[in-house]
Amino acid sequence: MEKNLLNPLDVMQECAQLALLGKGYTKTNPVVGAVVANQTEILSRGWHQSFGGPHAEVNAIDSCLVPTEGLDLYVTLEPCSHQGKTPPCVEKIVSSGIKRVFIGVVDPNPVNAGKGLEYLKKHGVEVYVGYMEDLCASIIEDFAKYITDKKHYYTFKTAQSLDGKIATSTGDSKWITSKASREYTHYMRAVSDAILVGVGTVNADDPELNVRHIKSDRDPFKIVLDPNGRMLLDRKLVKNSADKLIYVTCNDNDVSDKLNGLGADIITLGGDGQLDLNKLSDELVKRDILNVMIEGGGKTTGKFFDAGLVDKVNMFIAPILLGGDTVSIAGKGVASVAEGYRLKEIQTKQFESDLYISGKVTDFKQPILDLTEYVRGCCACGCSRDDD
Ligand SMILES: NC(=O)c1ccc[n+]([C@@H]2O[C@H](COP(=O)([O-])OP(=O)(O)OC[C@H]3O[C@@H](n4cnc5c(N)ncnc54)[C@H](OP(=O)(O)O)[C@@H]3O)[C@@H](O)[C@H]2O)c1
């Protein structure tokens, strides 16, 4: 029976799923997925599994059980052309005899952008770019921001009522959203380098900020903003995970001294009761923390919005009304509707009876390269239909 030709868009979607298996393990490298295929079937798969380890392309090529001469390689990100912790992937691709390379997105890393494509083309490999480009760009957005701006990526996550409240007037907040929503939140935590909250939330809720509702061995850092040293020391974050705690305050105080003794990382930013969030960003980048999820409360979140630092929003909205004034996003807010943060690239889902809306606040721009020499489009026939 004749087999169907592979659709490169479907194959690239599989590569993107493979890439996500590495999320949380590869910093400060991007997540990447790759497969080796002939025209009708995928023959091997690979993804970048850990920082300093072999890249996705190498894993896919090395795990292919048949000779790779004349085969196709699909990869979410432009292969690297420079020596890093591992040799350049483009050399491996050329020496393995791969005939065609299908690429999701150009590397935002200025060291490599376009050079990987050039090398492959120069060495006789057919190169096709732009397959599921948006998807492939979205899975490396934290890396892209870090590598171009040396800033990390802030995602704001909230579990709120239909009227935008995250607790009742007495401070009760458990649980506004469904079990399914909470489980999904734990997946988000698992792919974050750190979870950030204000001292109000730590003192009121005694959260653990760990990953427990899903199977994962990830344990992100827990960042607490406490300018005035009022965090209670009997909290679970102190008792169970002081070694994963990053405590941010204005000046040394009793709490920071005690936490320092317990192995917490202390960041003192100076100032008088106000934390400079741009300075905090610089400190987190120094620690290779690229992907931070802000989990509230409203005052803390408001300060990040006011500082223009939030990149993405993940909102779980439960069909319940709470009233009161414990809002999801406090702060100054914007002056006019026109200045509001209108989300882009919206995704919606339903978790039990909760609505989930996610969208981007900031735009990341891919490198602008002249790609006319490379075939872009939906398939390898060169028809250049760009429909992803
Ligand atoms: N449903 C949910 O998903 C959810 C999630 C989190 C929290 N909550 C609820 O939210 C409530 C707590 O929220 P909240 O807004 O009162 O407290 P919060 O945001 O957790 O903490 C606010 C405090 O953090 C400090 N802070 C944060 N950012 C700062 C900055 N840039 N500069 C200076 N100080 C900064 C300030 O401390 P000082 O006061 O010392 O200046 C501020 O008052 C609780 O009732 C909790 O249950 C609900």
The ligand as a MOL file (V3000), in Angstrom:
LIG
                    3D

  0  0  0     0  0            999 V3000
M  V30 BEGIN CTAB
M  V30 COUNTS 48 52 0 0 0
M  V30 BEGIN ATOM
M  V30 1 N -6.4310 33.7480 44.2680 0
M  V30 2 C -5.1400 33.8530 44.0570 0
M  V30 3 O -4.6370 33.3490 43.0480 0
M  V30 4 C -4.2680 34.6160 45.0120 0
M  V30 5 C -2.8910 34.6370 44.7900 0
M  V30 6 C -2.0930 35.3620 45.6370 0
M  V30 7 C -2.6610 36.0730 46.6840 0
M  V30 8 N -3.9890 36.0100 46.9110 0 CHG=1
M  V30 9 C -4.6010 36.7740 47.9960 0
M  V30 10 O -4.1230 38.1010 47.9130 0
M  V30 11 C -4.0510 38.6610 49.2090 0
M  V30 12 C -2.6910 39.3110 49.3720 0
M  V30 13 O -2.5210 40.2630 48.3570 0
M  V30 14 P -1.8940 41.6680 48.6430 0
M  V30 15 O -2.0000 42.4780 47.4180 0
M  V30 16 O -2.4700 42.2090 49.8970 0 CHG=-1
M  V30 17 O -0.3900 41.3030 49.0250 0
M  V30 18 P 0.8780 40.9080 48.1640 0
M  V30 19 O 0.8440 41.4960 46.8290 0
M  V30 20 O 1.1100 39.4570 48.2930 0
M  V30 21 O 1.9990 41.6260 49.0060 0
M  V30 22 C 2.0060 43.0210 49.0000 0
M  V30 23 C 3.1900 43.5420 49.7520 0
M  V30 24 O 4.4040 43.0960 49.1520 0
M  V30 25 C 5.3500 44.1180 49.2260 0
M  V30 26 N 5.7430 44.4710 47.8440 0
M  V30 27 C 5.4730 43.7830 46.7160 0
M  V30 28 N 6.0320 44.3800 45.6610 0
M  V30 29 C 6.6890 45.4450 46.1100 0
M  V30 30 C 7.4760 46.4590 45.5060 0
M  V30 31 N 7.7410 46.4870 44.1930 0
M  V30 32 N 7.9960 47.4250 46.2830 0
M  V30 33 C 7.7530 47.4250 47.5900 0
M  V30 34 N 7.0130 46.4870 48.2140 0
M  V30 35 C 6.5030 45.5140 47.4900 0
M  V30 36 C 4.7190 45.2700 49.9850 0
M  V30 37 O 5.0410 45.0540 51.3450 0
M  V30 38 P 4.8600 46.1870 52.4820 0
M  V30 39 O 3.4090 46.1720 52.7850 0
M  V30 40 O 5.6990 45.7440 53.6120 0
M  V30 41 O 5.3050 47.4670 51.8800 0
M  V30 42 C 3.2620 45.0350 49.6860 0
M  V30 43 O 2.3710 45.6050 50.6070 0
M  V30 44 C -4.2920 37.5380 50.1830 0
M  V30 45 O -5.5920 37.6480 50.6880 0
M  V30 46 C -4.1830 36.2860 49.3440 0
M  V30 47 O -5.0330 35.2780 49.8030 0
M  V30 48 C -4.8090 35.3010 46.0890 0
M  V30 END ATOM
M  V30 BEGIN BOND
M  V30 1 1 1 2
M  V30 2 2 2 3
M  V30 3 1 2 4
M  V30 4 1 4 5
M  V30 5 2 4 48
M  V30 6 2 5 6
M  V30 7 1 6 7
M  V30 8 2 7 8
M  V30 9 1 8 9
M  V30 10 1 8 48
M  V30 11 1 9 10
M  V30 12 1 9 46
M  V30 13 1 10 11
M  V30 14 1 11 12
M  V30 15 1 11 44
M  V30 16 1 12 13
M  V30 17 1 13 14
M  V30 18 2 14 15
M  V30 19 1 14 16
M  V30 20 1 14 17
M  V30 21 1 17 18
M  V30 22 2 18 19
M  V30 23 1 18 20
M  V30 24 1 18 21
M  V30 25 1 21 22
M  V30 26 1 22 23
M  V30 27 1 23 24
M  V30 28 1 23 42
M  V30 29 1 24 25
M  V30 30 1 25 26
M  V30 31 1 25 36
M  V30 32 1 26 27
M  V30 33 1 26 35
M  V30 34 2 27 28
M  V30 35 1 28 29
M  V30 36 1 29 30
M  V30 37 2 29 35
M  V30 38 1 30 31
M  V30 39 2 30 32
M  V30 40 1 32 33
M  V30 41 2 33 34
M  V30 42 1 34 35
M  V30 43 1 36 37
M  V30 44 1 36 42
M  V30 45 1 37 38
M  V30 46 2 38 39
M  V30 47 1 38 40
M  V30 48 1 38 41
M  V30 49 1 42 43
M  V30 50 1 44 45
M  V30 51 1 44 46
M  V30 52 1 46 47
M  V30 END BOND
M  V30 END CTAB
M  END
